[in-house]
Amino acid sequence: MKTIEIGVGIDQIKFGMLKADVEKVLGKPDDVDKELYGENEEAMLESWHYDALDLSLGFDEDEEWRLITIAVSDSKYSLNDKALVGLKISEIIDVLNGMGYDEIELEEDEEISVLYLDDQSMKIWLENQIVTEVQWGPLFQDEDTIAWPK
């Protein structure tokens, strides 16, 4: 199993790494997407997808193309030795509460729901009430300052 580290990354991949450094570890991605974001769509996010790893990495132009998000979509990834992908909504909430994460916000739709753990910079995506993806980023020192891992 591969270990999700909140605010840090996963295994050898750490938030704040540059694209070239990630490529040295994982190789070239299978697919690359670019999208504008922000109020006026003035910033660029580049997402790298590694299909065999069920892993996506986001690099932010505003952060000098440093790694800013990681998303996983397979139960081989765990948080505190617990696989999250595949859990039912009631199970994931119980697991997170058991880990001490009690500030969870749920945004529900008919088919797709999202659990937000803002203080942990984490989002958990659910389809038909089953966890399909876990996405997280670095923690923040304050509203504007990222606490990059060392």
Secondary structure, 3 states (H helix, E strand, C coil): CEEEECCCEECCEECCCEHHHHHHHHCCCCEEEEEEECCCCCEEEEEEEEHHHCEEEEEEHHHCCEEEEEEECCCCEEECCEECCCCEHHHHHHHHHHCCCCCCEEECCCCEEEEEEHHHCEEEEEECCEEEEEEECCEECCCCCEECCC
